[in-house]
Every structure is written in C-alpha cells, then in structure tokens.
C-alpha cells in the first residue's frame, strides 16, 4: 500500500495524558520505525510534545475526537503542525487489540497511508466562542423547561390545577397567581381576580382550578422553583446581550438567513454558530445536510435497503432546523410548494395541526441546503 506521509503521528488522548506514536522511515528502504511516548495533558507537556513532533519533521498528526480532552492538544499543535481531528468511528481498531498504545499506533498507520476520511470540522475561534454561547443558551432553555415541569408537579401535589386553565405557567396571569399563593393568599376567588382581563370568560373554571390544599410546604417549593426560573431568565438575558455582541461581524449573514421562512433570530444564531459562515469547508450542500444529520443514511445489502434512518449529526443544528420547520408548518403566511427530498422522490407539503417528525426532517433538509447557498456568498 502506498505511503502518503512518511513521517506521521497518531495520538490517543485521555484526561490526564496522551499516548503518541511517531512513525518515521526505518534504516532500510521500505521499512519504518515506531516510537510510542506518553505525554501529560498540561500545557507545558503539550509544548514539549510539539517540539518533539517538529524535531521529527512530522507532516501529519492524527487524533480522535475524545470528549473535550482533544482541545488543548489540537489548538496548540495546530499552530505549527498539520493536525487532523477524526471521528473515532472512522478510525476503529482491529477487535481484540484495544489499548492506548495500540490505538495510537493504529492511528499513525492510518495517517501514513492516508486511509482516514476528511478531518472533522473545527470552526475558527470567533465561531467557537459563538458556539459556546448558543449551546449554553440552549441548555439553559431546556433547564428552564424542566423547572416549569417541576413547578407543575408541585402544584399537582397541592391540588392546584392552574396549568389546565392557563396556556403555560410562564404567563403574566400565572405568575401573579403563584406569587399570591406564596405570599399566603388561599381564597380561590381572590386568586382568580389576579388573572388578566382576557381570562374573564374563564373565571369560573379558574376558581375551581385554584381550589386545593396548598400548604406552607408547597409555598416554599413553589418559591424555590420561581427563584430558579428567574435566575435562568436573567442568565439568558445576559447571554443574549453577549451573543449580539459576538455576532456583530456576522450580522449581515444573520440578516440574510432570517429572510428564509421559519428562520428566526435565535435559529439563525445557532446555524451560524454550528456551521460557520464559510460554506467552502463543505463540498456540497448535501455534505452539509449529512453532517447536520437531516438526510437519510444508506444501508443496503444484497439489493435490499435495511435502514434509512438519519444519522446523529449535529444535535444543536438539527434541533434548530426542526424548530424552523415547525414554525413554517404552523404559519398562515407561508405556502411552500412541493419540495424535492431526493432525486427520485418528492413529498407534497401538508400543514397538519402537528407536523410529523418525518416532515420536519424533510423540511430541515431543504432549509439547510438553502442556507448553504445563502451563506456561501460570505
């Protein structure tokens, strides 16, 4: 087998150290020598590793994307070396030979023969900072939803059926009633009078729903959850301010994305944070859709298709695209035409009350391919 890189290195990284195999030509023609060394994961150790790799004239360094442990090695080595970050699934070792040393040696062999797929996408520093902010915002939004679920469970325990009358517990009317309950008010009619005037026609139902056995213990727990929700909302507001500041260099790209039906400001932020603004890193729009995980996989054997389920892809980007799909499916102002989901089949657009998951994925595919063509101009 042809050797593309005569001097290559493979790294197996863990939390505390990294096993590094350096493969260089041997003393005789057609042979090679391998040296495996253990380096610590501290900054000084990584600097020492970089000096050793430069002294060995290594032309390519391959490492697996193991959690977040690869980041200190990648960012420091990439300053002066050709570093490739690969998916562990694409660099799987021979079964029965699993160890840190053998994994590093195997990666060095794959790198020398150039048998690995394209390196994983690592965005530039400004996009990475934006990605940290948007992912933190997404996680906090999910945590706020969980806090509302815990709050509702506490209300159910007390017999208060407020969530069955109001649209959500985050409305102004619900918050006023919950604050009054925590303050000691127990009269259902007095509590119902705190609701917004638009809920006047639900007054009788609201009085019935607010009749329960709300105790001091329930008041303490409700106050606890409300405080947590307030803290999360304050953090979200600070994150939004920071995201707008970091997004300033990409404001034109965001405005262009927001012209696509279903793409809101937050969804556009996530798309730019996850995929960046340089679409040249993806060969085609189809490659971007595959990386995002919004196109069917291919698993065929003996002429029979076994599975076409979508790959995991980028969870944050996929979730944002499905939000955009749901937004379009529930919009009265949008009438999308029949859209092509593959070269051989098309799905006619339907607007059900709740769009099925397949429709969301199909529309997400069309959105991400359209977004690629929109952002490629940058």
N, C-alpha and C positions, 0 to 999 in steps of 0.2 A: 504494500500500500504506500502511495506517495506521501512523503513528509513535506508539509507546507511550512511549518515552523520548526526549525532545527533546535531552537532554544525556547522552551516553553515551560510554564509553571502552572501547577494546579494547587488549589487551596481548599482544605476542609476546615471550616470555621466553626468554633463554638463560643460560648460566652467568655471563657477565661483564656483561651489560646487558639492557635491555628496551626494545623499541620500543613507544611508547604513542601511540595515535591518539585524540584528543579530538574528538568530533563535537558541534557546537553549532549552533543555528539561525543562518542567514545573515542578511544585511542586508535582503533582500527576503523577502516571505512565500512559504513553500513551498520555500525553499532552505536549504542547510546548508553549513557550512564545516568543514574537517577540518585538524587540525594534528598532525603526527607529530613526536615528540620522543624522543630517546634518553636514557635514564637508566641510571646504573650499578646494579649489584646489591648495593652496600654499604648498610649501614643508614642512613647519612646521606643517600644518594641516594634511598632509598625514602621517607624522611621528607620530602624536598623534593618528591618526586612526590605524596605525599599532600596537601601544602599546595597544590600546583598544581591537583589534582583538586577539592579543596574550594573553591578560589577560582573554578573554572569551574562550580561548582554541579552537578557530575555526579551523576546519580541512580542510575547502574548502571555497574559496572566488570566487564568480562568478561576472563578469562584462561584459557588452555589448561593442562591438567594435564601439564606437560612435566617428566618425571622428578621430581626433588625441588626443582628450581630455582624453582618457584612458591611454595614455602612461605614464605620470608622476605617476599615481596610480599603474599601472601594474609593472613598473620596480622597484619601491621602495618596494611595498608589496611582490613581488616575491622573494626578498632576503631572507625572513624567513617564508613565508607562501605558501600554495598550492593555486595558483591563476589560474583561468581558464578564458580565453577570448573567448566569444561565439558570434556567428552571431546573430544579433537582429532578423532575420527572423526565426531562430530556437527556439527563446525564446519569441515568440509573446504572449502577454497577452490576456485575455478574452475581446472581444469587449465591449465598453461601460464602461470600468473600467480603463481608461487610465489616470494615474497621476504619478508623480515621485515617490511618496510613494508606490503606489500600484505596480509599476514596480519593485521597489527594493524588496518588499515583495514577489512578484511572483518569482523573480529570486532566492531568498533564499529558497522558497518551492521546486522549480525545482532542486536546488543543493542538498537539503536534501534527495530527493528521487532519485537522480542521473538520472534525466529524460532528461538531455541535451546531445546533440551529442558531438562528440570529440571536444576538445578545438581547437580554431583557431591556425594556425601555426605562432609562433613568433620566428624568427631566432635569433641566438646568436649575440652578439654585433659586431664582425667583419663583419658578413654578413649584418647586419643592416646598418653599415657605407658604405659598398659597394653598398647596395641598394639605399641609399640616393644619391650617386654619379651617378649611372647609370640612375636613374629616372630623376635627374636633367639634365643629358646629353640628355636624350630622349626628355624632354620638350623643351630644348634649340634648339634641331634639328628641332622640329616642329615649333618653333618660327622663326627660320631662313627660313624655307619654306614659312611661312606666310609673312615675309619681302620681299622675292622674288616675291610673288604674288602681294603685294602692289606696288613693283617697276614696275612690268609688267603693272599694271593698270595705273600707271602714264605715262608710255611710250605709251600706247594705247591712252591716252588722248591727247598726243602731236602728234599722227600720226606716231610715230616711231614703225615699225613692226619688230624690231630686234629679238624678241623671235620666230618669224615664220621662221627664217633662221638658227639661231644657235640652237644647241641641248638644251642648258639651258643658262640662264643668268649668271650662275656661271663660265662659261668657261673663259679662258685667253683672247680670242678674244673679247668676250662680255664686259669684264671688261675694256679692253683697249679702246674700242669704247665709253663706258659710261663715263670713266674718261675724254676723249677728249671732249665729249659733255658738261660735267660740266665745263670744262676749257674754253669753248666758241667756239670750232670748230663746224661749221654748214655745211661745204661742204661735201655732201654725198660721193664723190669720195675720198676725203682725209680721211674721217672716214673709208671707206671700205678698204683703204690701210693698216690700222692698224690691220686687221684680220690676223690670222695665215696663213702661206703659203698653208696649206692643204685646205683652203677655197677658193683657187684661182678660181676653177671652178664655184663658186657661186658669183663671183664678181659682175656680172650684177644684179643678184637678190638682192644682199646685198645693192648695190647703190640705187635701187628702194625702198628697205625697210627703208633706212635711210633718205629718203626724207620726211620731215614732217614740223610741225610748233613748233619746240622746243624753248620755251621761257626761260627767266631767272627764272621764277617761277618753271618751270619743272626742271631746273638745280638745284635749291635749294632743291626740293623734292627728286630728284634722289640722290643728295649728302647725304641727310638725311638718306635715306634707305641704301645706301652703307656704311655709317658710322656705322649704327646699325648692318649690316651684318658682318662688320669687328670686331666689339666688340664681337658679338656672337661667331665668329670663334676663336678669342683669348681666350674666356672663355672655349670653347670646347677643345682647345689645353691644357689649364691648367687642365681641368677635366681629359683628357686622361692621363696626367702625374700622376695625383693623383690616378686614378683608377689602373694604372700599379703598383704603389707602394703598395696600399692596397691589390692588387690581388696576391702579391708575395707568401703568404702562400698557395694559391690555384692554383699556376701556373701549377702544374702537372695535376690537374683536368681540367684546361682550355685547355691544350695541348691535353688531351685525348678527350675532347668534339670536338675539331677542326678537329679530324680525321673523324667525321661524315659528310657525304656530305651535303653541304648547311650551315654548322655551321661556321661562320666567327669569328674573334676575338671579335668583338662587341657583336654578338649574344651569344657567349659563356659567356661573361661577364654578360649579362643580365640573362642568365639561372642560373648561379651560384649565382648572387645577389638575385634573386627571390626565387629560390628553395633550395639554400644552397648546401652543398656537402655531407650532411648526409641524405641519402635516407631512412634511417630506420624510419624516422618520418612519412613516408607514408607506409601503409601496403603493397600495391602492386603498380606496375607501372600504373595500371588502376586508382587507387586512385589519383595518381599524375596528370594523364591526366584529371580527373574530376575536380580536384582543379584548374588546369590551364585553364579549360574551353574549351578544344579541343575535347570533346567527346559528343555525343548526349545525351540529357536528356530523361527521361522516364515519359510519361504522358498517362496512359492507363485507360480507364473506360468502363465497360460493354463490354469488349473484343475488343474495338476499340481504336486505337492509335490516340490521339488527336494532339500531337506535339512532335517533336524530336529535336527542336532547341537547340543549345548549350547554356549552362549557361554562365553568365557574366565572371566568373572565374577571373583569374589574368590578367588584361589588358596588362600589360607590358610584361609578359611572353608570352601571346598569340600573341601579335604583333611581338615579336622576332621570334617565331616559324613560323609564316606565312611568314616573310621575308626569313627565311631559305627555306621554301617550294617554294617560288617564285624563289629563287636563283637556286635551283635544277631544277625547271621546265624550266629554260632558259639556263641551262648549256649543252654544247655539249659533255662534257666528262662523263656525268652521264647517265646510262641506268638502272634505278631502275626496279626491277621485279614487278610482280603482288604482291600487298601488302594486307594483311588482315586488314580490318577496323572493323570487328566484328566477332563473332564466326560463324555467319550464312551467311555473305555476303562478297564479295571482290570486289574491284574496280581495273580494269586494268589501268595501268599507261598510260596517254596520255600526249603529250607535245604540247599543243596548243600555239599559239602566246601569249595569255594572259591567264594564268591559272585561272579557275573559283574559286569562293570563296569556294565551296564545296571541290574541290581538295586540296586547301590549308589547310583546316581544317582536311581533312583525312590524308594528309601527315604530318601535325603538330602533329596529334595523334601518328603516327608511330615514329616521331622524339622524342617526349617527353618520350615515353615508352622505346625507345632505349637509350636515355640519362640517364634514371633512372638506367638501367642496367650497363651503363658505369661508372656512378659516384658512384654507391653503394659500389664499392671497397674502397672508401675513408671513 
